[in-house]
Amino acid sequence: MHPSQIIVLATPVFFALIALEYWVSVRRGLRVYRMHDMVASLSCGILSQVTALFTKAFMVGIYAFCFEHLALTRLPMDNLAVWAAGLFLYDFFYYWNHRFGHDKALFWAAHAVHHQSEDYNLSTALRQKWNPSGDLLMKGILPALGVPPWIVFASFSVNLVYQYWIHTERIGKLWRPIEYVFNTPSHHRVHHGRDRQYLDKNYGGILIIW
């Protein structure tokens, strides 16, 4: 299975969970969704995936070149430990890319759209930027370290799919050991918070340990 198929296969689940969250909120009399805001989020998600069709081909060439000519070593693809290490390293570099997305004006110009929603619900997770920005450089480090490009793309897809479910207010705090290790809805609500003490916190993707 091509790594990009992970997102394709997850998309129907994304929409099903949005429908479920909307239905639950209506049943409980909660104003969780507003139509214009949800449409804006879904439009951003569609545009992001359309532009990805063109940028991914460019990225494949860069990562293949880095892996073939610049890699310090070449790790095998048929080793489960390499896949685990690739996912772990990707999450580490995602943290820094995400942090730069908030700290540096050029990167914030691309990332800001994700934080412009007036609501916080599962559709907000789909409100993504349309240009690769600093992602190319950050992800390109992994092939240079010897991580096969296929694992880099798979790690990207898994990381992105994981972060979908944390964009909700319907899930409270989880078991404390989980909260200490993984990025959860409660952590990510802080990241999207607007109060001064909450600004620019919790940049992690899958793990919160960074």
C-alpha positions in Angstrom: 0.0 0.0 0.0 1.3 3.4 -0.9 1.7 5.7 2.1 -0.6 8.3 0.7 -3.4 5.7 0.7 -3.4 5.9 4.5 -5.0 9.3 4.3 -7.3 8.3 1.5 -8.6 5.3 3.4 -9.0 7.5 6.6 -11.0 10.2 4.8 -14.4 8.5 5.0 -13.8 7.9 8.7 -13.0 11.6 9.1 -16.3 12.6 7.7 -18.2 10.0 9.6 -16.8 11.2 12.9 -17.6 14.8 12.0 -21.2 13.7 11.4 -21.2 11.8 14.7 -19.8 14.8 16.6 -22.3 17.1 15.0 -25.2 14.7 15.8 -24.1 14.3 19.4 -23.7 18.1 19.9 -27.2 18.7 18.5 -28.7 16.0 20.7 -27.1 17.7 23.7 -28.0 21.2 22.7 -24.4 22.3 22.2 -23.3 24.8 19.6 -20.2 23.0 18.4 -20.6 23.5 14.6 -21.4 26.6 12.6 -22.0 25.9 8.9 -19.8 28.7 7.5 -16.9 27.8 9.7 -17.2 24.1 8.9 -17.3 24.8 5.1 -14.2 27.0 5.4 -12.3 24.2 7.2 -13.4 21.5 4.7 -12.5 23.8 1.8 -9.0 24.3 3.2 -8.7 20.5 3.6 -9.7 19.9 0.0 -7.3 22.6 -1.3 -4.5 21.1 0.8 -5.0 17.7 -0.7 -5.2 19.0 -4.3 -2.0 20.9 -4.0 -0.4 17.8 -2.4 -0.9 15.9 -5.6 1.7 18.2 -7.2 4.1 18.8 -4.3 4.4 15.1 -3.4 6.0 14.3 -6.8 8.5 17.0 -6.1 9.2 15.7 -2.6 9.7 12.2 -3.8 12.6 13.4 -6.1 14.2 15.3 -3.3 14.0 12.6 -0.7 15.2 9.9 -3.2 18.2 12.1 -4.0 19.0 12.7 -0.3 18.7 9.0 0.5 20.8 7.9 -2.5 23.5 10.5 -2.4 23.6 12.3 1.0 22.5 9.6 3.5 24.9 8.9 6.3 23.7 5.3 6.1 20.9 3.4 4.4 18.5 1.7 6.8 16.5 -1.3 5.6 12.8 -1.0 4.9 12.0 -4.6 6.0 12.9 -3.9 9.6 10.2 -3.1 12.1 12.6 -1.2 14.3 13.4 1.1 11.4 9.7 1.9 10.8 9.4 2.7 14.6 12.5 4.8 14.5 11.3 6.6 11.4 7.9 7.4 13.0 9.7 8.6 16.2 12.2 10.8 14.3 9.5 12.2 12.1 7.5 13.2 15.2 10.6 14.9 16.6 11.2 16.9 13.4 7.4 17.6 13.2 7.7 19.2 16.7 10.4 21.6 15.5 8.6 22.4 12.2 5.4 23.1 14.1 7.3 25.3 16.6 8.9 27.3 13.7 5.4 27.5 12.3 4.5 29.6 15.3 7.8 31.4 16.0 8.8 32.4 12.5 6.7 34.9 10.5 7.2 33.2 7.1 6.1 29.8 8.4 3.3 31.3 10.5 1.9 32.9 7.3 1.3 29.3 6.1 0.3 27.7 9.4 -2.0 30.5 10.6 -5.0 29.2 8.7 -5.2 26.2 11.0 -5.7 28.5 13.9 -8.2 30.8 12.3 -11.3 28.8 13.0 -13.8 30.3 15.5 -14.8 26.8 16.6 -12.9 23.8 17.9 -14.2 20.5 16.5 -13.1 17.6 14.3 -13.6 19.7 11.1 -10.9 22.0 12.4 -8.3 19.2 11.9 -9.0 19.4 8.2 -8.2 23.2 8.0 -4.7 22.7 6.7 -2.3 25.0 4.7 -2.1 24.6 1.0 1.7 25.1 0.5 4.5 22.9 1.9 6.4 25.8 3.5 9.2 24.5 5.7 8.0 20.9 5.6 10.2 20.0 2.6 13.4 20.9 4.5 12.4 19.3 7.8 11.2 16.0 6.3 14.2 16.0 3.9 16.5 15.6 6.9 15.2 12.1 7.5 16.3 10.6 4.2 19.7 12.2 4.8 19.9 10.3 8.0 19.2 7.1 6.2 15.4 6.7 6.6 14.0 5.3 3.4 11.6 7.9 1.6 8.7 5.4 1.8 9.0 5.3 5.6 9.1 9.1 5.7 5.9 9.4 3.7 4.2 6.7 5.8 5.3 8.4 9.0 3.8 11.7 7.7 0.5 10.0 6.9 0.3 8.3 10.3 1.2 11.5 12.1 -1.4 13.5 10.3 -4.1 10.9 10.8 -3.3 10.6 14.5 -3.8 14.3 15.0 -7.3 14.3 13.6 -9.0 12.9 16.7 -7.4 15.4 19.1 -9.3 18.3 17.6 -12.4 17.9 19.8 -13.9 19.2 23.0 -16.0 16.1 23.4 -13.1 14.0 24.9 -11.9 15.1 28.4 -8.6 14.2 30.0 -7.4 10.6 29.6 -5.6 8.2 31.9 -2.7 10.2 33.4 0.2 8.0 32.0 -1.3 8.5 28.5 -1.4 12.3 29.0 2.3 12.3 30.1 3.4 10.6 26.8 0.9 11.2 24.0 -0.6 14.3 22.5 -4.3 14.2 23.5 -7.4 16.4 23.0 -6.7 18.1 26.3 -3.2 19.0 25.3 -4.2 20.2 21.9 -7.0 22.3 23.2 -4.3 24.2 25.1 -2.4 24.6 21.9 -5.4 26.2 20.2 -6.2 28.3 23.3 -6.3 32.1 23.0 -5.6 33.0 26.6 -2.1 34.5 27.0 -0.8 31.7 29.3 -1.8 29.1 26.7 -0.3 30.7 23.6 2.5 28.8 21.8 2.4 25.6 23.9 2.2 21.9 23.1 3.7 21.6 19.6 3.9 17.8 19.5 2.3 15.7 16.9 1.8 12.2 18.3 4.0 12.5 21.4 3.8 15.3 24.0 7.2 14.5 25.5 9.0 17.1 23.3 
